Amino acid sequence: MFLRTEPYLHQKDRWPQQGRVILAQYDTDSIVVYQAYRPAIGNFAAQQGYFGGEFKLSRMTWIKPNFLWMMYRSGWGAKQGQEVILAIRLYRAAFDSILAQAVYSSFQSGLYESQESWQQAVQTSDVRLQWDPDHHPAGNKLERRAIQLGLRGEAIRKYAQEWIIDIEDISGFVAEQRQHVVSGNYEALLTPAESPYPVQDLETANRLQVPQIFPTSC
């Protein structure tokens, strides 16, 4: 598994406890995002290293850089149609481009002059943005907000075929860790090592409403 892991309890107290945070595993050139699919799509992607087969470029697809947010959404891989958990390593330049294009899924009065200007931005962008409550491994809602990004059009085509470095099926790892969550044995729980992602572009940071963070590595 290319993911670097760390005990959950070693990480949780150093993560920001509230506010909007892009928690992710990244290095100088790449960042990991997660998706969950039914086997026909997930197995193809893991085996071929890109999205094809039954994957539909005509439908919006959502990526999540925060592992625990993906676990909440997929029920730790136990929800029907989300059994195959994929860790997808993207070029950081591609992820930064995704962030730069992102438009909120709902109107934000402090960012857009009017409903009309927001709707125009939605129509001209291939990337949607949502901030949702992050969650404890057991599913409890937290004060911290997690990001998810929806891709369509040219963005989804580039994502599926150009921006991916590699794809790994981590369903076995997820199943092992799910047992620790079910038993409440958080001392044994491992999660991918994650840190706040550095959004270096000031305009993007302001639009995402996150602090401008400069490079480290995770």
C-alpha positions in Angstrom: 0.0 0.0 0.0 1.5 3.3 -1.0 -0.4 5.2 1.7 1.6 6.1 4.8 -0.4 5.4 7.9 -0.2 6.5 11.5 -2.2 5.7 14.6 -5.4 7.7 14.6 -4.9 8.8 18.2 -1.5 10.2 17.4 -3.0 12.5 14.7 -6.3 13.6 15.9 -5.1 16.1 18.5 -2.7 17.9 16.1 -5.4 18.3 13.4 -7.3 21.6 13.6 -10.5 21.1 15.6 -12.7 23.5 13.8 -13.0 25.6 10.7 -12.5 24.7 7.1 -9.5 22.4 6.6 -8.3 20.4 3.6 -6.8 17.5 5.4 -4.8 15.3 3.0 -1.8 13.1 2.5 0.6 14.8 0.1 4.2 15.3 -0.9 6.1 17.7 -3.2 4.5 16.4 -6.4 1.3 14.5 -5.4 -1.8 14.3 -3.3 -4.1 11.4 -2.4 -7.9 11.6 -2.8 -10.5 8.9 -2.1 -13.5 7.6 -3.9 -15.8 4.6 -3.3 -17.4 2.6 -6.1 -19.2 -0.6 -6.8 -16.8 -3.4 -7.9 -17.4 -3.1 -11.6 -16.0 0.5 -11.6 -13.6 0.2 -8.7 -11.9 -3.0 -9.8 -11.4 -1.7 -13.3 -9.8 1.5 -12.1 -7.5 -0.3 -9.6 -6.4 -2.8 -12.3 -6.0 -0.3 -15.2 -4.8 2.8 -13.4 -7.4 5.0 -14.9 -11.2 5.4 -14.9 -12.9 3.6 -17.8 -15.2 0.7 -18.4 -18.6 1.4 -16.7 -17.3 4.7 -15.4 -19.4 7.5 -17.0 -17.7 10.7 -18.0 -21.2 12.2 -18.4 -21.9 12.1 -14.6 -20.3 14.3 -12.0 -17.8 12.5 -9.8 -16.8 13.6 -6.3 -13.3 13.3 -4.8 -12.4 13.6 -1.2 -8.9 14.2 0.2 -9.9 13.5 3.8 -9.9 9.7 4.6 -12.3 9.9 7.5 -14.8 11.9 5.5 -14.7 9.1 2.8 -15.2 6.5 5.6 -18.2 8.4 6.9 -19.8 8.6 3.4 -19.1 5.0 2.5 -19.8 3.5 6.0 -16.2 2.2 6.0 -16.9 0.4 2.7 -20.0 -1.3 4.0 -22.6 0.7 2.0 -24.0 -1.0 -1.1 -22.4 0.4 -4.2 -19.4 1.8 -2.2 -17.6 -1.5 -1.4 -14.4 -0.7 -3.3 -12.4 2.1 -1.7 -9.8 3.7 -3.9 -6.8 5.8 -3.0 -6.0 7.9 -6.0 -2.7 9.7 -6.2 -3.0 12.9 -8.3 -0.4 15.4 -9.5 -0.5 18.3 -7.1 -0.6 20.8 -10.0 -3.8 19.1 -11.1 -5.3 19.3 -7.6 -4.4 23.0 -7.4 -6.1 23.5 -10.7 -9.2 21.8 -9.4 -9.2 24.1 -6.4 -8.7 27.2 -8.6 -11.8 26.3 -10.7 -14.1 25.3 -7.8 -17.4 27.0 -7.4 -19.7 26.5 -4.4 -22.7 24.2 -4.9 -24.9 26.8 -3.2 -25.0 30.6 -3.2 -22.6 32.2 -0.8 -23.6 35.8 -0.2 -20.1 36.9 1.0 -18.4 35.6 -2.2 -20.8 36.4 -5.0 -22.4 39.7 -5.8 -25.8 38.1 -6.6 -27.6 34.9 -7.2 -27.2 35.6 -10.9 -23.4 36.0 -10.7 -23.1 32.7 -8.8 -25.3 30.9 -11.3 -23.1 32.2 -14.1 -20.0 30.9 -12.2 -21.6 27.5 -11.8 -22.4 27.3 -15.5 -18.9 28.2 -16.6 -17.0 26.0 -14.1 -16.4 22.2 -14.3 -15.7 21.9 -10.6 -18.2 22.1 -7.6 -17.2 22.7 -4.0 -18.9 21.6 -0.8 -17.8 22.0 2.8 -19.5 19.5 5.1 -19.0 18.5 8.7 -16.1 16.2 9.2 -16.8 13.1 11.4 -15.2 11.0 14.1 -14.4 7.5 13.0 -17.6 6.3 14.7 -19.6 8.8 12.7 -20.1 11.6 15.2 -20.2 15.1 13.7 -17.3 17.4 14.4 -16.8 21.2 14.3 -14.2 20.9 11.6 -15.4 21.1 8.0 -14.2 18.7 5.3 -14.0 19.5 1.6 -15.4 17.5 -1.3 -15.0 18.4 -5.0 -17.3 17.5 -7.8 -15.9 17.2 -11.3 -17.7 17.3 -14.6 -17.0 18.0 -18.3 -13.4 18.6 -19.2 -12.3 18.3 -15.6 -13.7 14.8 -15.2 -12.1 13.7 -18.5 -8.6 15.0 -17.4 -9.1 13.5 -14.0 -10.0 10.1 -15.4 -7.3 9.9 -18.0 -4.5 12.4 -17.4 -4.1 13.6 -13.8 -3.8 10.3 -12.1 -0.4 9.0 -11.0 -1.7 5.7 -9.7 -4.7 4.1 -8.1 -4.8 1.6 -5.3 -7.7 -0.6 -3.9 -7.5 -0.1 -0.2 -10.7 -2.0 0.6 -8.8 -4.7 2.6 -7.1 -2.0 4.8 -10.4 -0.3 5.3 -12.1 -3.5 6.4 -9.4 -4.2 8.9 -9.7 -0.7 10.4 -13.5 -1.0 10.4 -13.3 -3.8 12.9 -11.3 -1.5 15.3 -14.0 1.2 14.9 -16.8 -1.3 15.6 -15.1 -2.6 18.7 -14.2 0.9 19.8 -10.5 0.0 19.9 -9.2 3.3 18.7 -5.7 2.6 20.1 -5.3 0.1 17.3 -6.9 2.2 14.6 -4.6 3.3 11.8 -5.5 6.1 9.3 -3.5 7.7 6.5 -1.1 10.3 7.8 -2.7 13.7 6.9 -2.0 17.3 7.5 -3.7 20.6 6.4 -3.0 21.1 2.6 -1.1 24.2 1.7 -3.3 26.5 -0.5 -0.6 28.9 -1.7 -2.7 31.0 -4.1 -4.2 33.9 -2.2 -7.3 34.2 -4.5 -8.1 30.5 -4.2 -7.5 30.5 -0.4 -9.9 33.5 0.0 -12.6 31.9 -2.2 -12.3 28.6 -0.3 -12.3 30.6 3.0 -9.3 28.8 4.3 -6.0 30.2 5.7 -3.3 30.7 3.2 -0.8 27.9 4.1 2.7 27.5 2.7 4.4 24.3 1.8 5.4 21.5 4.2 5.1 17.8 3.5 2.8 15.1 4.9 
